[in-house]
Amino acid sequence: MRYPFKLSLLTVAIANSFVAPLASAQDQSSNDFRLEEVVVTAQRRSENRQDVPIAISAISGDSLQEKGLSDVSSIGSITPNATIKNTASFGGSSSILVSYIRGIGQNDFAFNLEPGVGIYVDGVYLARNIGANVDLLDIQNIEVLKGPQGTLFGRNSIGGALNIVTRDPGNEFKSKVEFTTGSYSRADFRAMFDIPLVDNELALGIALSKKDRDGWQKRVAYNGDTANNPIYLMATGGAFGGPVNTNSPESTSFPLTDGQSASRSGDQDAITLRSKLVWTPNDRFAARLIADYQKVDQQAAPFSLLRVDQNAYVAVYNTCITGDPAVYAGVGALTGFGTGIANICNASRGNPASPTGEIASLGSEAGQHLPYDNRYVIRDSSGRIDPDRSYAKGSNFDKLDVWGINLNWDYSLTDDVVLKSITGYRELDSSFGVDIGGAPFLALSPTFSDDEQQFSQEIQLSGLAWDARWNYLVGAYYFHEEGLHTDGVPFVSGLLQVWSPDNEYDTKAYAIFAHNNIQLTDDFGVTFGIRYTEEDKSFTGAQRDENAFAAKLFGLPASSYPGGDIYQLYPLDNNELDFDDISYRIGAEYRFSDDVMGYTSFATGYKGGGWTTRLLTPALDAPTFEPEEAETFEVGMKSELLGGRVRLNGAVFYTQYDDIQLTFQDGPSPVTANGGDGIIKGFEIELESLITANWSVDASLGYLKAEYDTVRSGVLLNGDEDFVNTPERTAHIGSSYQIYTDVGTFAPRLDVMYQSEVYNDEANTEDLATPGYSMINASLLYSLPNQDWQIQMGVTNVADKRVIASGYTNAEAIYAATYNRPREWFVTFRAAF
């Protein structure tokens, strides 16, 4: 690895040059107000964030409320060097959380892939990024931990971790309710209750929320070129084709769906419940039993068609609907497929024995289908893509049922030694489907479902030694996940009919770990930690193409297919992989004063390997990819200045990122492979300040330079691409002012966020890129004098800036994107009792 020693020395020099005058200014301050202390659990114990030698962005529950943030994806815009959004490139589910920290994450929701940023709720790891867009209900704080967290948080936290901590109920009865109305018939309800059951011993907390909002994208009728070309839609609940009344709102999808196709996309309909029972029978023992449940039943995220290219399967479709053998022969000769084009056009579509059945050939239905081209791209009067309308009629649903139980307890064996246990069990049932093709007939409308269970057990022993100078933690961890995943991906009018019923996966992981902070002198300390991990994975694939497209086009013999079945693409044998890893962290900290600390660290992280599961040509052996690894060198400073009125933290870092797992297009199929190695370097600065007792300002700035060092052959990259979901520059500034009057307190707030251009796919497709842009949110909070009643009014995306949020292209044929939400207003009524 190459270490940026010059950068490190420069950072230390800059820190030293500023520390003395700032400390002097602090000594001269006589103000009696200061920022509230931020307590975090980044080192698996509660401590002041300013004492932790890790780059952490921490957001309290009160701050989330003040900024109007209600789910995990919303914190990305105020966190430097982090991209957090709630839809994967082609999944269509707003329950999917795509998280990147310092250029490392995972852009795909597939079950065979591990997240690069670990998500933890009350100490329990969430294995799937499906369902990870957690409702921020009754939250104490969210910690965004930057850089590899391999020693304490383990595998799949190679980019960092999101550590979500919910609030403990108090020993007095309290309740808080709120109702929000706003744009698109928004009607949200929240309630939180603290219920003491036994004085100072047993307390119950209950929190619930219901979110409802109409979709912002309308599905409109296509009125062009239909008089002599009846559009053939896929029949409700079944086959790939067959005539359907073109005026019907019904169109569907794949056998795993039941035909939802609402007139809008992008709505919200979700229920979240959480209960927390806290038992503290004495001052040595505390136990928390936490149960949560979330149900989502809403429309898919809106997709807008950007462009259609006449190549790949789109060109085949448009050739077939001519019904002209001479055209078949000409296209076959031009493309080198010979009679394969005629075979595709003249053969019936589908497999009689499959759930989708069999229908007539496209060639026999000449004149009854519309060409697929740019006629379905909708633009506004200025010629720009109109993100608020679509001709789509296909899959349009997002369903999720997820619940979990978490029992954690800690017992003080002595005054200095604590034993802690965290036990978690979770079940997830999800199905979602989206129309990416944007046409009033079947173009590309994938659907997916997951049935997943996970269990985890962690034991920790922590304590103090050497006159409380040595703070240690040792532990062991066990994790087991199993589940079934189903894909249903029909391409244009059933020319491809990908069907993967009940792919089965099973993962077990074991780890032991230790973490130590030793204060060698009053000013100087060291940190070191290590974790050993083993994981065993098994997978049985079931992917098929019920139209046997490859066999018809290329003339492949049955012997090329698993089991001699021309519909079977993936080998049916059970596949097994084993991995192990040693991650470690070493570092040192030095206190320049009571309120200024500098630190340096070297940390490693690891993300497990797996199998590529999406194939469109047959494979006799399951293709695999290896784990990825990262090594990060970091220098940082944490400071509280001017009598605690200013908190200024910063870090510079350098990461060697190896065996990067990339999801890229191989023909029309997204596959995963180790794409190469990379170097990531940058810095981040965060500021919190009280200008006066009434006026607060918070700001952040992040810079990232992520480049490929080497690129492996076969991944369709040239090495000059930017990392996916990694803007070079991010910034945020927000300000709030408290105005006290006899009738109550008025608190206006303004937040401005900026990010530079970011690419939404590994190939850096310009059509799908998010341009550099700024976003403004504004709100006004009014509180009655006793603070028990509040009204908050606000506007998000004040300037109505519309940009691509995520995008997808399939074999350079279909280009489609999801845009950010439009300008919206809201009013929240809040009461506490």
N, C-alpha and C positions, 0 to 999 in steps of 0.2 A: 504494500500500500504506500502511496505518496502522501506525506504529511505536510500541511501548510505551515511550516515553522515560522516563516517570515510573517505570515498573516497573524499567527498567534502572538508573536512578540510585539507586533504593531498594536494589536488589541490591548495587551497589557499596558503598553506605554500610554495609549490614549486614556485608558481607565485611570492610571495613576495621575495623569496630567489634569483630570477633571475632578478626581475625588477630593483633593485638598480644598479647592475653592468652594465646592458644593458643601462640604462638611462645615467649612467656616460659615457659609451663609446659613446653614442649619442651626449652628450655635447661636447666631444672632437673632433667630426667629423667636418671637415671644407670643405667637398665636396659640390659642388653646384648643384649636380644632385640628383633627387629623383624619387620615383615611382609616377605614376599618380594617382590622387584620383579616387576611385571607388564609383560612385553614384548609390544607389539602392532605390527601392520603397517597401521594405519588410514590412514597416509599413504604406503603402498606402500614402506615401509622399516621396519626393526626399530628400535623406540625405546621408552623407558619411557612407559607410559600417562600418567603424571603430567606429561609434557612435551608432550602432544598437545592442541592447542586444539579438541578435539571431544568431545562427550559420548559416552562409551564405557562399556558394561558388558562386562567381560571375565571369562571363566570358564575356569580352567585345567583340563587333563585330570585332575589329581589331585582338584580340587574336584568335578568331575563324578562321579568315582568315589565320593568321600566322600558326596555327596548322593544317590547311586543313580540318576543321570540317564543314560539310554542312547540317546536320540534327540533330534533338534533340537527337536521340539515340546515336550519336557519343560522347556526352559529358560525358557519364557514365564512360568511361575509365579513365578520369582525375579528377573525383570527388570522394573524400573519402566516404566510407560507402554508396555508391549509385550504384544500378544496373539498367541500362537503356538500353533496347534492343528493336529491331524493329520487333519482331515476337512472337506471342503467341505460346503456346506449340503445338497446332494442327490446327491453323487457316491458316497458309501459306501466310498471307498477310504482306508485309513489311511496310504497312501503319499503322499497329497496334503498339502502344507504350506500352511496359511493363515496369513500373517504380516501383522501390523499394528504399526507403530511410530508413536507419537504421532498416532494416528487415521488414518493413511494406509496403505493396503495394497490387497489384492484378495481379494474374498470368493468368487470363482468360479474353477474350474479350466479353463474353456473355452479352447481353443487360440487363439481370436481375441483373447484378452485378455492383457495383460502384467501381471506382478506389480508391486506398488508398492514392495516391499522386495526388493532384489537379494540373491541367494544366491550366495556365492562359496566354492569349495573349492580351496584351494591356488592361488588367483588365477584360477580358471576359473569363469566365470559359468554358472549353471544356468538355462536359459531357461524351463523349464516348472516350475510348482509341483507337477506330478505327478512323483513320484520324488524330490522335494526334501527329504522327511523323512529326512535322512541319518542312518545309524547312527553314533553317536559312538564310533567304533572307532579306538583309538590316536591320540587327539586331543592336540595340544599345547595349544590353547586356542580358544575361540570368542569373537569380538568382535561385540557388538551395537552398531552405529554409529547414533546417533540423528540425525534430521534429514536434509535432502537431501544426497546424496553424489554430486551430478552431475558434479563436476570430475574426481575420481579414479576413481570407479566407474561413472559414465556413466548412460545412459538406464535407466529403470525402477528406479532407486534413489531415488525421490522422497521416500519415507518414511524411508529408511535402508538399511542393509545388514547382512546376517549374513555375517561373514567367518570361515570355518572353516579352521584351519591344522592339518595333520596333523604328527605328530612325525617328525623325521629319525632314521634308525637310527644307533646309536653304533658305535664302532670296537672294541668288545668283544662277544663272543657273549653274548647274553642271551635269556632266554625267560620268558614269563609266561602262565600258563593260569588260567582260572577257570571254575567251573561254578555255575550258579544254579538252585535249585529253589524252588517256591512254590505259591501258589494257582493253581487251574485247571490242575493238572498241568504247571506251568511247568518247562521244561528248556532252559536257555540254556547255550551253551558259547562261550567266547572263548579265543583264543590269539594271542600276539604274539611275534615272533622278530626279533632283531637278528643278522645274519650278516655278519661282516667277510669280504670276499673278497680284498682287497689291503690290507695294513696301512696305515692312515691315508690311504687313497686311494679305495677302492671298498668300499661297504657296502650290504647289501640288508636291507630291512625287510619282513616279511610279517605281515599281520594278518588274522584271519578270525573270523567269528562265526556261530552258528546259534541262532536263537530259535524256541522252540516253546511254545505255550500254548493251552489250550482256550478256546473262546468263552464269554463270561459271560452271554449272553442265549439262553434256550432257545426253540426254536420248538415250540409245543404245538398239539395238535389242537383244532379248534373243534367243540364237541359240541352246540351249540344250533341248533334250527330246521332240521335237515338231513333229517329222515325223509321229508318230502314234497317237498323242494326239493334235488335233487341239485346239487351245486356243479359248475359247469363251469370247469375249469382250462384253461390253455393247454397244448396238447400238447407233449411233449418234443421239442425241436429244431425247432419249426416254428410252426404256425399260431396265430392269436389265437383260441383257443376250441376247441370239440370236447370231448366227454365224456371224462373221465379218472377212474379209480378214486380216490375221494376219500380213501382210506386210504393211497394211495401217497405216499412221501416225495418223489417226483419232481414238479417243476413247473418250468417254465422261463420262459424269457425270450424274448430276441429272436434273430433268426437269427445274430447274431455270437457268441452264446454256445453252450455245449454242455450246458446244463441242470444246472449245479451248484445244489443246494438242500440244504445240510447241515441237520442238526437243531439247530445252534446258529449264532450270529453273534458276531463279535468276537474270533475266535481270532488267533493269530500264528504264522506259518510263513515265516521269512525267512532267507536266507543272504547274507552280505556278505563279500567278499574285497577286500583292498587290498595292493598291493606297491609298494615305493618303493626305487629304486636311486639311490644318491647317489655321484657321482664328483667327487673333488676332487684332480686330478693335481698342482696347485700352489696357492700362496696367492692366485693371481689369478683362477682359473677354478673354477666349481662348476656341476654339472649334476644335475638330478633328473628321472628318468623314473618317472612314477607311473601305475599302472593300477588300476582299481577295477571291481568287478562286484557287482551285487545282484540277487537273484532272490526274488520274493515270490509265494507261492501259498497264499492263505488266504481266509477268509470275509470278507464285507463287514462294515463297521461296523454295529452294531445300530441299528435305528430302532424307536421306539415310537410308535404311533398315539395322538395326543392328542385329536382331535376330527374329526368329519365333518360338514360343513354340506350341507344339501340345496339346492344351487344349482349353476350351471354344468353341467358334463358329468355330475356325479354325479346331479343331478336328471333329466337326460335319460335316463341309464341306468335309474334307478328308475322313470321313466315307461314306458320301452320294455318292461320285463319284466312290466308288467301285461298286455300283449297286448290292451288294450282301446282300440279306436278312439275311443271317447267321451273317454277320458282324454287321448289324444293331442290331440284337438281342443281340449279345455279348457285344457291346458297351453300349446298353441300360441297360443290366443287371449290367455291371461294374460301370456305372455312377449312377445308381438308377433311370434313366429316363424311364425304361421299354420300352413300345411301342412308347413313345414320339419321340425317334430317328427315328423309321420307319415312323412315321407320317410326320416328317420334310422332310425326304428324298423322300418320295413317293408323297407328295402333290405338286401341282403346285405352283410356286412362284409368289406372287403378288396378287393384287385385281383388278378384271376387271374394277371396277368403278374408280380406282385411276388414276392419271396422268401417272403412270408408266406401267399400263396394267398388263397382266398376261402372264407368259411363262411356259414351261414344267418343270417338277420336275427335280432336280439334278439326282436322281436315274435313271430316264429314259434316261439320257444322259451319262451313264457310258462309260468310255473310251474316251470321248471327252474333258475332262478337266484334267488339270495338278494338282497334289497335291500342296498345299501351304506349303512351308517349307523353309529351309535355303539355297536352291539352288539359291534364288534371292538376297542373300547377296553378294555384290561385294567387293572384297578385292584386294589390290595392291600386288606387288611382295613380299613385306615384311610380308604379312599376315594381315595388318591393313585394316580397313574399307577405301574404296576409296570414298571420299566425292564428287568426280568430275564426277561420272557416276551413272546411275540408269536405271533399267529396266522398270520404271514406264511408263504407257501410259494414265493414268487417268487425272483427273482435274488438270489444270495448268494455273490459271489466277488470277489476282488481279486488280480489277477495283474500282475506287473511283471518285466520283464527290462531292466536298464539297465547299460551299461558305458561306460567312458571311458578315454582315454589323455591324459596331460598331460606335455609335455616343457618344462621351464623351465630356463634357464641364465643365469648372469651372469658377465661378464668385466670385470675392472678394467683399463680402458685406461690409467689412471694411478693414483696413490695416491688421487686425489680424484674420479675420473670412472669410472662403472660403466655398462656396457651390459647390458641384461637383455631376455630374450625369454620369453614365455609362450605356448605353443601347445597348444590343447585340441581334442579331438574326442570327441563323445559320441553314443550311440545309445540310444533308449528305445523299448520295445515294451510297451504296457500295455493291459489290458482289465479292466473292473470293472462290476459291476452290483449293485443293491440293491433290495429291496422296501420302498418307502416307504409303500405303502397299508396294510400290516399286516392284510390279510384273507386267508382261505384260498382266494382266487381272484384273478384278475388285476384289481388296482385301479390301482396306479401302480408300475411296476417297470422303471425305466430302466436301460439298459446303454450302455457307452461303450468305445471303443478308440482308441488313439493309436499312430502309428508315426512317430517323430521322429528327425532327425539334426541335429547342430549342429557347427559348426567356428568357432574363434576364434583370432585371432593378435594379440598385443600386443607392442609394442616400447617399451622405456623407456630413456631416457638420464638418469642422475641424477648429481649431483655437488655439490661444495663449492667456493665461491669467496669472494673478499673476506675472506681470513684465516679461512675456515671460518664466517663470519657469514651467508653466503647458501647455503641448502640448496635446490637446485632439482631439478625433475624435468620432463622433457618426453617426450611419447610419441605413438604412433599406435595405432589399434585397428581391427580388422576382424572382423565377425561375420556368419555365414550360418546360417540355420535353415530347414529345410524338412520337410514331413511331411504325413501323412494323418490325418484324424480322422473317426470314424464314431459317429453317435448312433442308438440304437434306443430309442424312448420310447413304449410302448403305454399308452393310458389305458383306463379301465374297460371291460373285456371287448371291447377292440378298436374302440371308437367312434372313437378317434383312434389312428392308427398311424404315428407319426412315424418316418421312416427316412431317414437322411442318410449314404449310403455314400460313403466316400473324399472328404470335403471336403479340398481340397488348398490348402496355404498355403506361402508362401515369403517370407522376410524377409532383407534384407541391410542391415547398418548399418556406417557408417564414422565414425571420430572422430579428432580430434587434440586434444591437451590439454597443459596446463602447470600446474605447482603450485610455489609458492615460499614458503619461510619465510626471512625476513631479520631478523637480530638487529641492530637499529639501535644499541642500547646494551647494556650488560651486563644490564639489567633489562627493556628494552622491545623488542618485536619485532612484525613485521607478517606477515600471511599473505595471499596472493592467488593465485587459480587460475582457469583458464578452460578450457572444453571446447566444441568445436564438433562437432555430430553431424548426420549425414544418415542417413535410413533409407528404403528402398524396400520396399514390401509388395505382394504379390499374393495373391489368394484366388479360388478357384473353388468355389462352393457347390453342394450337391446335395440339399438337404432336400426331402422329399416327405411327403405324408400318404396312405398307401396305402388309406385308407378315404374319401378325398375328403369329409371331414366338412363343411368350409365350403361346398363346392358343393352338397351335399345340404341343409344347413340353411338357407343363404341364397339358394339358387337361382342362384349366380353362373354366368355364362356362361363357356365355355371361353376366350373372348378375354381374360378377366381373369387368366388363368394364363400363366406363362412357356411359350412354345412351343405354346400352346393345349392343354396337357396338364393336365387337372383334378386330377391327382395331384401335380404339380410345384408347389412353393411358392416355391423360391428361383431367381432368374435364373441360368441356366447359364453365362453369359459369364464370362470371366476379368476380375476386378476389380483395379485397381491404385491405390495411394495412396503419396504421397511426403511425408515430413516432415523438417524440420530444426529445430535448436535450438542456442542458445548458453546454457550454464549457467556460473555463476561463483560464486566464494567470495572474500570479502574479510574480513579480521579483524585484530585486534590482541591482543597478549598482554603482560601486565606481571607481573613477579615481585616480590611483596612481601617475600619472603625466599627462601632456597635451597629451601624446601620448600612454599611457597605461591605459586600462580600464579592470576591472574585473566585471563579472556579475554572477548572479544566478537566476534561474527561475523555476517555476512549471507550466506546461501547460497541458491541456487536449484536446482530439480530439474525433471525432465521425464519423462513417461511417454507412450509412443506411442499413437496412435489406432488405429482399425480398423473392423471391420464387425460389425453385429449379425447373427447367423447363425440364431437360433432364431425361426422364424415359424410361426404356425398359420393365417394367411390369406395368400393369394398376394401377391407383390411383383414388379413388373416391373423395378425398380431396386434394387440392393443398398443397404440402409440403413447409414449410417456414423456413427461418432462421432469427435470430435476429441481430440487429446492433452490431457492435464491438466498443470498446472504448479503449483509451490509456491515460495513465498519465505519464508524463515525468518530471523528476527532472534533471536539467542541471546546471553545473558550467563551465564558460568559461572565456577566456581572449582574448583581442584584443590589438595589439601593433604595433606601427611603431617606428623603432629603427635606430640608426646610421644615424641621419639626414634625415630620410625618405627613406633610401636606402633599408631597410629591413622591411617587413610586416609579422608578425608572429601571427597567430590566432589559438586558440585551444579550445576544449571543451571536457568535460567528461559528460556522461549522464546515466540515469537509467530509464527504462520504464516498467511499468506494463501494459501488453497488454491483454485485456479480450475479451472473446467471439469471438475468431479469426475465421473468415470465411475461410474455407478451401475447395478447389475443389479437390476431390479425386475420385478414380475409384470404383464404385459399380457395379461389373461385367464389361461389356464393356461400361458402361455409366459414364461420368464425372458428378458428382453431387456436390452441395455445401451445407455445413452444418457448424454450429458453432462447431469447433473442440476442443476448450478448451481455456486455458489461458497460457500466457507466460511471461517471464522476459527477457528484452533486456538491455544489458549494454555495454559500450564501450567508445572509445574516438576517436577524429580526430584532426589532426594538419595540417595546411596549411601554406606554406612559399612562399613569393614572394621576390625577392632580385635583386638588381643591384650590381654585384661585381665591375664593373667599369661602366663608362657611356655607354660602348658598349656591355657589357656582362651581360645577365640576366639569372637567374636560378629560376625556380618555382618547388615546390615539395609539395606532400601531403602524409599523412599516415593515415589509418583508421583501427580501430580494433572493432569487434563486437562479442559479445557472446550472442546468442539468444537461449533460451531453453524453452521447454514446462514445465509449472508448474503443470498443470492438463490437462488430455485428456479425452474427453467425449466418452462414449461407442458408438459404431456404426460407427466410422469414420476410422476404419482400420489403426490406428496408435498406437504405443506402448508408445509414449512419449519420446523416446530417439532420435528421428529424429532431424536433423537440420532444421531450417526454410528454405523454398524454396527461391531461388534467393538471398541468404544472405551469401556471403563469409565472413569468419572470418577476413581476412586481405586484405586490398587493399592499393596500393601504386602507386605513379607516380612521376617521376622526368623529367623535361624538361629544355633544355638550348638553348639559341640563342645568337649569337655573330654578331655584326655589323662590317663589314670591309669596311672602306671608301677608295675609290680610285678616281683617276681623271676621270675614265670612268663610275663611278657609285658605288653603295653600294651592297656588297654581305653579305647575312645573312644566314649562315647555322643554321639549327635547328635539334635537336635530342630529341625524347620523348620516354621514357621507362615506360611501364605500367605493373603492376603485380596484380594478384588476386589469393587467395588461392582457394582450391576446393569449388565448389558450386553445390548444387543439384537443378535440374530443375523441380522436381515434389515434392509434399508434402510427398510422401512415401519414398523419398530418394533412388530411384532406381539407383543402381550403374551403370548400362548400360548407363543411360542418364546423368550422372553427368559430369560436366565440371571440368577437373583436374586443379590443380594449375599450372599457366603458366605465362610467361612474353611475352610482345609484344613490338616490336620496330618500330617506324615510324621515317623517316628521310626526310628532305627537304632542298632545297637551294633556297633562294629568291634573285633575282637580280633586282635592281631598278636603272633606269637612274638617273643622278644627280638631275633632277627636280622632281623626285619621281612620275611623271605622267605615266610612262611606267614601267611595271614590268613583269618579267618571274619567275615563281615558278616551280621548278622541285622536285619531291618527290617519295618516295616509302613507301607504307604502308605494315605492316606485313613483315618487312625486312627478317626475318628468315623463312618465309613461315610456321609459326606455325599453325597447323590445329587442332582445338579442337571443341567439341560439344558446340554450343551456346544455343540451346534449344532442348527439346526432349519430346517424348510422348510414353506412352505405353497404350494399350487398353486391359483391362482384362487379363493382363499378357500373352498376345498372340503375339501381334505385338509390337516390340520395334523399334522406328525410331527416327532420330534426324536431326536437321539442324546444319551444321558446319559453323564456321566463314569463312569469305572470304579469298581466297588465297593471296599470295603476288601480289601486283599490283603497277604499276608505273603510274605517271601522270605528265603532263606538262600544266601549266596554263599561258596564255597570258592575261595581265590585262592593261587597259589604262583608264586614267581619263582626262576629258576635261573641 
